[in-house]
Amino acid sequence: MTVCEAPGKVYLFGEHAVVYGEPAVPAAIERRATVTAEPRADDHVRVEAEDLSLDGFTVEYSGGTGDRPDVDVPTPLVEAAMGYVDAAVRQARSAADAPDAGFDITVESDIPLGAGLGSSAAVVVAGIDAATRALGEPLDRRELADRAYRAEFEVQDGQASRADTFCSTMGGAVRVEGDDCEPIEAPNLPFVVGFDGGAGDTGELVAGVGELREEYRFAADTVESIGDLVRTGEALLADAVPETEPSPELLAELGELMDFNHGLLAALGVSARSLDAMVWASRDAGAHGAKLTGAGGGGCIVALDASDATETALSFTQGCEDSFRAELATEGVRVVES
Ligand code: MEV
């Protein structure tokens, strides 16, 4: 039995624009998906999932995810979760050159599904790592990140960047621009997350931005402006002292860029009333800045505030179901048991 766990992430800057080759800076957070893989004697895959914002479900299949689990949970969420696990198994089989390998897989996650915190990437990264290790063919981190990206790319119909999967694999803050992915140094940023209890459809939201970008030059310019903003933010991080408490000036400057980034994402149609309400509640509470994180449409916002004020304000904000401080996860995917 092999158990691996991988972190979720928040986007400091750059989601959506990263799909079109602009840079993005996500940061891994201490909320993890844990995947257990136990090889089987046959070629079946049995998946048991808990806490994927569902009541939990179990499904067993031999080929693909065509078999529907007979459980009373929202089908799109089951399909989403199963799609990612299935793609992870395919990548593990191919990496280990074991096309008929069967597994009992258990997924546990404290990252809400589809809420902008990189739940699917964490499940895919931990899943491929656990399954390849269980087959005696562990991958190095770069290959693991690459295979996890390919799994997401497949499930999201080609509309995925390397950002979520690279960040979950490596941990810490990373910079992704097209195929160019590197860990970067960052100070200890005081992230606060607000969660509206909902989820967005990443594929639909990414497609929506793509259509706007095709239709309007100013939408394409908006995507490019997000890239400019990310480059400005990166320069600020590069000048900061890594792994220390950030100065008030740095927090103010990063916060301003986060506010700007949220405005540009809203212009691209990926915010939501609940996300805007949480962003404004954070700003009113004195956060340095706040923005939606991930694909949007619903899910989470991230704010910068070292005090308790934003977390408290969010807990009283209508439409906010949960708020919590998110520590930077300096370690990416890791083996818990092998
Ligand atoms: C989703 O977490 C982030 C997006 O930029 C899509 C991607 O990068 O694959 C919206």
Boltz pocket constraint, residues with backbone or C-beta under 6 A from the ligand:
constraints:
  - pocket:
      binder: B
      contacts: [[A, 14], [A, 15], [A, 16], [A, 17], [A, 18], [A, 19], [A, 116], [A, 118], [A, 159], [A, 160], [A, 161], [A, 162], [A, 163], [A, 164], [A, 202], [A, 206], [A, 294], [A, 295]]
      max_distance: 6.0
